[in-house]
Amino acid sequence: MKKKTIGIVIAAILGLAVITAGVMKAKNTEKVASTYVSVVEVEVEKDFDSTLITEGTLKSKEQRNVVSDLPYVIQEVVFKEGDKVSEGDILLKLDVKDLEYKIETAELSLEMERQRLKNLERQLSESSNTLEIEKNLENARLAYENAQTKYENSKTLYDAGAVSKEMLDSDEANMITAKNNYELAQKQIEEAQNKEDLKSNIDIQRKNVEIQEISLKSQKEALEQSIIKSPISGTIVQANARVGIPATSAAPLFVIEDTDNLEIEVGIGEYDISEIQIGQKVKVTGEAFKDREINGVVSFIAPSATIVSTGTGKETQVIVKIDIPNADNYLRPGFTANVAINTAYKKEALVLPYETVYEKKDGTKVVFKVEDNKIKEIPISIGIQGDLKQEVISPDIKLGDKIVTNPTEKLYDGLEVSILNSIGEQK
């Protein structure tokens, strides 16, 4: 029994020793199996900017097609394709002999219609005082009745031998004159009573005059348009006008483009358009002008979006126009161009690679800084986003800080870590 008891005690001691050894081994294993991380240092990037890359085609900022609405034969062509013209320069003249004859005829017709109107207005003026005409009619009636009575009396007296033949003839002549005046007054009162018809005729005649004036004005304007001038300053890029053939609107006589001021029209996706603003600087390059980098500026952003077909399907885009200077006419409309729109810029910025930023479930963006081999979680905000790096903004971030790359949810404040160098060895 004593031996058995001693054996149990020895077994217990040996078991305790084994457990203690296991615990110590576990602690040592935990110490060796530390969390390893790769880091990069915070850098200062000078002249740091963000650019949006796209492409488009150069075209003239202003283009005009010169046409003629007059079907007259071209008499003279002043400029040819490739010539530079200024606004108002005479491009060509039309043969307008028939038009000049029509203008002369229209001027004569207008004068005749105006004269007819004057005559009608004069008649209306003469018949406008109805009261005076009525008084004249009454006076003429009384004068005629008195003259008629006197003549009848003189005729009776003449038959009785009481008056001479001269007296009778004189009274008869006075009666005839009075009768004529009375009839004339009757006619005037009839005309005065019909003055409403006269007013209507005057209104019609005034419209006739107006029609003739419009016709004459139209033909004079056509005569002015027969001398065709350049609507803008630019270069004639296409000339179809030929002497001896009619000018028609089927095709433009000239195509004029302002090649001194070009623009590029590009489509910006709906997810990027918020970064585009009027006045932003643009760098333009192209295969046709490899030795140059052109500086442009955003001049127009369409107020609405359109849906366009692309190689990968349909995309919602907003049209953006970029002004391109071309004072030396080195560039040509139609050139393909690569466009880099500078959407943001800083003289100096603290930057980190994109793979250093971790976004938490609540949307907070953080980075994990390593200090004294321990993790420190630091909330940040994102500034300018470049091609490979982005600006990080936080009062707790400074130049040279070591930041974990490709962080995971397993990192937390106070976690002890070991830093690996570029080949994965403990640092």
C-alpha positions as CSV (number, residue, x, y, z in Angstrom):
1,M,0.0,0.0,0.0
2,K,2.9,2.4,0.8
3,K,4.5,1.6,-2.5
4,K,1.3,2.2,-4.3
5,T,0.9,5.6,-2.6
6,I,4.4,6.5,-3.5
7,G,3.7,5.5,-7.1
8,I,0.6,7.7,-7.3
9,V,2.5,10.7,-6.0
10,I,5.4,10.2,-8.4
11,A,2.9,9.9,-11.3
12,A,1.2,13.1,-10.2
13,I,4.5,14.9,-10.1
14,L,5.4,13.7,-13.5
15,G,2.0,14.7,-14.9
16,L,2.3,18.2,-13.5
17,A,5.8,18.5,-15.0
18,V,4.4,17.5,-18.4
19,I,1.5,20.0,-18.2
20,T,3.9,22.8,-17.1
21,A,6.2,21.9,-20.0
22,G,3.2,22.0,-22.4
23,V,2.1,25.4,-21.2
24,M,5.6,26.8,-21.5
25,K,5.9,25.4,-25.0
26,A,2.6,26.9,-26.0
27,K,3.7,30.3,-24.7
28,N,6.9,30.1,-26.7
29,T,5.0,29.0,-29.8
30,E,2.6,32.0,-29.4
31,K,5.5,34.4,-29.2
32,V,7.1,33.1,-32.4
33,A,3.8,33.0,-34.3
34,S,3.5,36.9,-34.3
35,T,1.3,38.7,-37.0
36,Y,3.4,39.8,-40.0
37,V,2.5,42.8,-42.1
38,S,4.0,44.6,-45.1
39,V,4.2,48.4,-44.9
40,V,4.9,51.4,-47.0
41,E,5.9,54.9,-45.9
42,V,3.8,58.0,-46.3
43,E,5.3,60.1,-49.1
44,V,5.0,63.7,-50.2
45,E,4.1,64.1,-53.8
46,K,4.8,67.5,-55.4
47,D,2.5,68.9,-58.1
48,F,0.0,66.1,-57.3
49,D,-3.0,66.0,-59.6
50,S,-5.9,63.9,-60.6
51,T,-6.7,63.4,-64.3
52,L,-9.5,61.9,-66.3
53,I,-8.4,60.3,-69.5
54,T,-10.6,60.1,-72.7
55,E,-10.4,60.8,-76.4
56,G,-12.2,62.8,-79.0
57,T,-11.9,64.5,-82.4
58,L,-10.8,68.1,-83.1
59,K,-13.3,70.2,-84.9
60,S,-13.8,73.9,-85.6
61,K,-15.5,75.8,-82.9
62,E,-17.6,77.6,-85.5
63,Q,-18.6,76.3,-89.0
64,R,-21.0,77.8,-91.5
65,N,-22.5,76.5,-94.7
66,V,-23.0,79.4,-97.2
67,V,-26.1,78.9,-99.4
68,S,-28.2,81.0,-101.7
69,D,-32.0,81.1,-101.8
70,L,-31.9,83.0,-105.2
71,P,-31.9,80.7,-108.3
72,Y,-29.8,83.1,-110.3
73,V,-26.7,82.3,-112.4
74,I,-23.4,82.8,-110.6
75,Q,-21.7,85.8,-112.3
76,E,-18.4,86.0,-110.3
77,V,-16.6,83.9,-107.7
78,V,-14.1,85.8,-105.6
79,F,-12.5,83.2,-103.3
80,K,-11.4,79.5,-103.7
81,E,-11.0,76.6,-101.4
82,G,-8.2,77.1,-98.9
83,D,-8.4,80.9,-98.9
84,K,-8.8,82.7,-95.5
85,V,-11.7,85.2,-95.4
86,S,-12.9,87.8,-92.9
87,E,-16.5,88.3,-91.9
88,G,-18.2,90.4,-94.5
89,D,-15.9,89.6,-97.4
90,I,-17.7,89.2,-100.7
91,L,-17.6,85.6,-101.8
92,L,-19.5,85.7,-105.1
93,K,-22.0,87.8,-107.1
94,L,-25.1,86.6,-109.0
95,D,-26.5,87.8,-112.4
96,V,-29.5,89.9,-111.3
97,K,-30.6,91.8,-114.5
98,D,-34.1,90.3,-114.3
99,L,-34.4,91.2,-110.7
100,E,-33.4,94.8,-111.3
101,Y,-36.2,95.0,-114.0
102,K,-38.7,93.6,-111.5
103,I,-37.7,96.3,-109.0
104,E,-38.2,99.1,-111.5
105,T,-41.7,97.7,-112.3
106,A,-42.6,97.3,-108.7
107,E,-41.6,100.9,-108.0
108,L,-43.9,102.2,-110.7
109,S,-46.8,100.0,-109.5
110,L,-46.3,101.3,-106.0
111,E,-46.4,105.0,-107.2
112,M,-49.7,104.3,-109.1
113,E,-51.3,102.7,-106.0
114,R,-50.2,105.6,-103.8
115,Q,-51.8,108.1,-106.2
116,R,-55.1,106.2,-106.3
117,L,-55.1,106.3,-102.5
118,K,-54.5,110.1,-102.5
119,N,-57.5,110.6,-104.8
120,L,-59.8,108.5,-102.6
121,E,-58.6,110.3,-99.5
122,R,-59.3,113.7,-101.2
123,Q,-62.8,112.6,-102.1
124,L,-63.4,111.6,-98.5
125,S,-62.1,114.9,-97.3
126,E,-64.4,116.8,-99.6
127,S,-67.5,114.8,-98.6
128,S,-66.7,114.7,-94.9
129,N,-68.6,118.0,-93.9
130,T,-72.2,116.6,-94.4
131,L,-73.8,119.5,-92.5
132,E,-72.3,122.1,-94.8
133,I,-73.4,120.1,-97.8
134,E,-76.9,119.9,-96.5
135,K,-77.0,123.6,-96.0
136,N,-75.7,124.2,-99.5
137,L,-78.4,121.8,-100.9
138,E,-81.1,123.8,-99.0
139,N,-79.8,127.1,-100.3
140,A,-79.6,125.8,-103.8
141,R,-83.2,124.5,-103.6
142,L,-84.5,127.8,-102.5
143,A,-82.5,129.7,-105.1
144,Y,-83.8,127.4,-107.8
145,E,-87.4,127.8,-106.6
146,N,-87.1,131.6,-106.5
147,A,-85.4,131.7,-109.9
148,Q,-88.1,129.4,-111.3
149,T,-90.9,131.6,-109.8
150,K,-89.3,134.8,-111.2
151,Y,-89.0,133.3,-114.6
152,E,-92.6,132.2,-114.7
153,N,-93.7,135.7,-113.6
154,S,-91.5,137.3,-116.2
155,K,-92.9,135.0,-118.9
156,T,-96.5,136.1,-118.0
157,L,-95.5,139.7,-118.0
158,Y,-93.6,139.3,-121.3
159,D,-96.8,137.8,-122.9
160,A,-98.7,140.8,-121.7
161,G,-96.0,143.1,-123.2
162,A,-94.9,144.4,-119.7
163,V,-91.3,143.3,-119.8
164,S,-88.7,143.1,-122.5
165,K,-87.3,140.0,-124.2
166,E,-83.9,140.6,-122.6
167,M,-85.4,140.5,-119.1
168,L,-87.1,137.3,-119.9
169,D,-83.9,135.7,-121.2
170,S,-82.0,136.9,-118.2
171,D,-84.5,135.3,-115.8
172,E,-84.5,132.1,-117.7
173,A,-80.7,131.9,-117.6
174,N,-80.7,132.6,-113.8
175,M,-83.3,129.8,-113.4
176,I,-81.1,127.3,-115.4
177,T,-78.0,128.2,-113.4
178,A,-79.9,127.8,-110.1
179,K,-81.2,124.4,-111.3
180,N,-77.7,123.2,-112.2
181,N,-76.4,124.3,-108.7
182,Y,-79.3,122.5,-107.1
183,E,-78.6,119.3,-109.0
184,L,-74.9,119.5,-108.1
185,A,-75.8,119.9,-104.4
186,Q,-78.0,116.9,-104.7
187,K,-75.1,114.9,-106.1
188,Q,-72.8,116.0,-103.4
189,I,-75.2,115.0,-100.7
190,E,-75.5,111.6,-102.3
191,E,-71.8,111.2,-102.3
192,A,-71.6,112.3,-98.7
193,Q,-74.2,109.7,-97.7
194,N,-72.1,107.1,-99.5
195,K,-68.9,108.0,-97.7
196,E,-68.9,104.7,-95.8
197,D,-68.4,102.9,-99.1
198,L,-65.7,105.4,-99.8
199,K,-63.9,104.6,-96.5
200,S,-64.1,100.9,-97.3
201,N,-62.5,101.6,-100.7
202,I,-59.8,103.6,-99.0
203,D,-59.0,100.7,-96.6
204,I,-58.7,98.3,-99.6
205,Q,-56.4,100.7,-101.4
206,R,-54.2,101.1,-98.4
207,K,-53.7,97.3,-98.3
208,N,-52.9,97.4,-102.0
209,V,-50.2,100.0,-101.3
210,E,-48.9,97.9,-98.4
211,I,-48.7,94.8,-100.6
212,Q,-46.8,96.7,-103.2
213,E,-44.4,98.1,-100.6
214,I,-43.7,94.6,-99.2
215,S,-43.1,93.2,-102.7
216,L,-40.7,96.0,-103.5
217,K,-38.9,95.5,-100.1
218,S,-38.6,91.8,-100.7
219,Q,-37.1,92.3,-104.2
220,K,-34.6,94.9,-102.9
221,E,-33.5,92.5,-100.1
222,A,-33.1,89.8,-102.8
223,L,-30.9,92.2,-104.7
224,E,-28.7,92.7,-101.6
225,Q,-28.5,88.9,-101.1
226,S,-27.3,88.5,-104.6
227,I,-23.9,89.7,-103.3
228,I,-23.1,86.8,-101.0
229,K,-20.7,87.6,-98.1
230,S,-18.9,85.5,-95.6
231,P,-20.8,85.2,-92.3
232,I,-17.7,84.5,-90.2
233,S,-13.9,84.8,-90.3
234,G,-12.2,81.6,-91.2
235,T,-10.9,79.3,-93.9
236,I,-12.9,78.1,-96.9
237,V,-12.6,74.3,-96.5
238,Q,-15.0,73.5,-99.3
239,A,-16.0,75.5,-102.5
240,N,-18.7,74.3,-104.9
241,A,-19.5,77.7,-106.5
242,R,-18.8,77.9,-110.3
243,V,-19.3,80.8,-112.7
244,G,-22.2,80.2,-115.2
245,I,-24.2,77.7,-113.1
246,P,-27.3,78.6,-111.0
247,A,-26.9,79.0,-107.3
248,T,-29.2,76.6,-105.5
249,S,-29.7,75.5,-101.9
250,A,-29.2,71.8,-102.8
251,A,-25.6,72.0,-101.7
252,P,-23.6,74.7,-99.9
253,L,-21.7,77.1,-102.2
254,F,-19.0,77.4,-99.5
255,V,-18.2,75.7,-96.2
256,I,-16.2,78.0,-93.9
257,E,-14.6,77.0,-90.7
258,D,-12.9,79.0,-88.0
259,T,-9.7,77.0,-87.9
260,D,-8.0,79.4,-85.5
261,N,-10.3,78.3,-82.7
262,L,-10.9,74.5,-82.4
263,E,-12.7,72.4,-79.8
264,I,-13.0,68.8,-78.8
265,E,-16.3,67.2,-77.9
266,V,-16.1,64.3,-75.5
267,G,-18.5,62.1,-73.7
268,I,-18.0,61.8,-69.9
269,G,-19.6,59.0,-68.0
270,E,-22.3,59.8,-65.4
271,Y,-20.0,58.6,-62.5
272,D,-17.2,61.0,-63.5
273,I,-19.1,64.1,-64.6
274,S,-19.2,65.4,-61.1
275,E,-15.5,65.9,-61.2
276,I,-15.7,68.1,-64.3
277,Q,-16.0,71.9,-64.0
278,I,-16.0,74.9,-66.4
279,G,-12.4,76.3,-66.6
280,Q,-10.5,73.1,-65.8
281,K,-7.2,72.7,-67.6
282,V,-6.8,70.0,-70.2
283,K,-3.8,68.5,-71.8
284,V,-4.3,67.3,-75.4
285,T,-2.0,65.0,-77.3
286,G,-2.3,63.0,-80.5
287,E,-0.6,60.9,-83.1
288,A,-0.9,63.7,-85.7
289,F,1.0,66.1,-83.4
290,K,3.4,63.9,-81.4
291,D,5.9,66.7,-80.8
292,R,3.3,69.0,-79.1
293,E,1.3,69.0,-76.0
294,I,-1.7,71.4,-76.4
295,N,-3.2,73.2,-73.4
296,G,-7.0,73.4,-73.5
297,V,-9.8,74.4,-71.2
298,V,-13.2,73.0,-70.4
299,S,-15.7,75.5,-71.9
300,F,-19.1,73.7,-71.9
301,I,-20.9,71.0,-70.0
302,A,-24.2,69.8,-71.4
303,P,-27.2,70.4,-69.1
304,S,-28.6,66.9,-69.8
305,A,-27.2,63.4,-70.3
306,T,-27.6,61.1,-73.3
307,I,-27.4,57.3,-73.7
308,V,-24.8,56.1,-76.2
309,S,-23.7,52.7,-77.4
310,T,-20.2,51.6,-76.6
311,G,-18.2,48.5,-77.2
312,T,-19.4,47.1,-73.9
313,G,-23.0,48.1,-74.2
314,K,-25.0,51.3,-73.4
315,E,-23.6,54.1,-71.3
316,T,-25.0,57.3,-69.9
317,Q,-22.7,60.2,-70.9
318,V,-22.7,64.0,-70.7
319,I,-21.2,66.0,-73.6
320,V,-18.3,68.2,-72.6
321,K,-16.6,70.7,-74.9
322,I,-12.9,71.8,-74.6
323,D,-11.6,74.9,-76.3
324,I,-8.3,74.4,-78.2
325,P,-6.2,77.4,-79.4
326,N,-4.7,77.0,-82.9
327,A,-3.2,80.4,-83.7
328,D,-0.5,79.0,-86.0
329,N,-3.0,76.6,-87.7
330,Y,-0.8,73.6,-86.9
331,L,-3.8,71.5,-85.9
332,R,-6.4,70.4,-88.3
333,P,-10.1,69.7,-87.8
334,G,-10.6,65.9,-87.9
335,F,-7.4,65.0,-86.0
336,T,-7.9,62.4,-83.2
337,A,-6.8,63.6,-79.8
338,N,-6.1,62.1,-76.4
339,V,-7.6,64.2,-73.6
340,A,-6.4,64.5,-70.0
341,I,-8.7,66.7,-67.9
342,N,-7.0,67.9,-64.8
343,T,-9.8,67.5,-62.2
344,A,-7.7,68.4,-59.1
345,Y,-4.3,69.8,-58.1
346,K,-2.1,70.4,-55.1
347,K,1.4,71.8,-54.8
348,E,2.2,69.1,-52.2
349,A,0.2,66.2,-50.8
350,L,0.7,63.3,-48.5
351,V,0.0,60.2,-50.5
352,L,-0.4,56.4,-50.1
353,P,-1.1,53.6,-52.5
354,Y,-4.8,52.7,-52.9
355,E,-4.2,49.3,-51.3
356,T,-3.4,50.8,-47.9
357,V,-6.9,52.1,-47.2
358,Y,-9.5,49.9,-45.5
359,E,-13.2,50.7,-45.5
360,K,-15.2,49.6,-42.5
361,K,-18.8,48.4,-42.5
362,D,-20.1,51.8,-41.5
363,G,-18.3,53.4,-44.4
364,T,-15.4,54.9,-42.4
365,K,-12.1,54.8,-44.2
366,V,-9.0,54.0,-42.1
367,V,-5.3,53.2,-42.4
368,F,-3.3,51.1,-39.9
369,K,0.0,52.8,-38.8
370,V,2.7,50.7,-37.2
371,E,4.4,52.3,-34.2
372,D,6.8,50.4,-31.9
373,N,5.6,47.2,-33.6
374,K,2.0,47.9,-32.6
375,I,-1.0,48.7,-34.8
376,K,-2.7,52.1,-34.5
377,E,-6.0,52.5,-36.4
378,I,-6.3,56.0,-37.9
379,P,-9.5,57.4,-39.6
380,I,-8.7,59.4,-42.7
381,S,-10.5,61.2,-45.5
382,I,-9.5,60.9,-49.2
383,G,-8.3,64.0,-51.1
384,I,-7.0,63.9,-54.7
385,Q,-7.0,60.6,-56.4
386,G,-4.2,59.9,-58.8
387,D,-3.5,57.0,-61.1
388,L,-1.7,54.8,-58.5
389,K,-1.8,56.8,-55.3
390,Q,-4.3,59.0,-53.5
391,E,-4.0,61.8,-51.0
392,V,-4.8,60.9,-47.4
393,I,-5.9,63.6,-45.0
394,S,-5.6,63.2,-41.2
395,P,-3.8,65.1,-38.4
396,D,-2.4,61.8,-37.3
397,I,-0.6,61.1,-40.5
398,K,2.9,62.6,-41.3
399,L,5.7,62.1,-43.8
400,G,7.5,58.7,-43.2
401,D,4.8,57.0,-41.2
402,K,4.7,53.2,-41.8
403,I,1.3,52.1,-43.1
404,V,0.1,48.5,-43.5
405,T,-0.7,47.4,-47.0
406,N,-3.6,45.2,-47.9
407,P,-5.1,45.4,-44.4
408,T,-7.9,43.0,-43.2
409,E,-10.5,43.0,-40.5
410,K,-8.1,41.1,-38.2
411,L,-6.1,44.2,-37.5
412,Y,-7.0,46.3,-34.4
413,D,-5.5,48.9,-32.1
414,G,-2.6,47.6,-29.9
415,L,-2.0,44.4,-32.0
416,E,1.6,43.5,-31.9
417,V,3.0,42.9,-35.4
418,S,6.2,42.1,-37.1
419,I,7.1,44.1,-40.3
420,L,8.3,42.2,-43.3
421,N,10.7,43.6,-45.9
422,S,10.2,43.3,-49.6
423,I,11.2,39.5,-49.7
424,G,9.0,38.5,-46.8
425,E,11.7,38.1,-44.1
426,Q,11.1,39.4,-40.6
427,K,12.4,42.9,-40.2
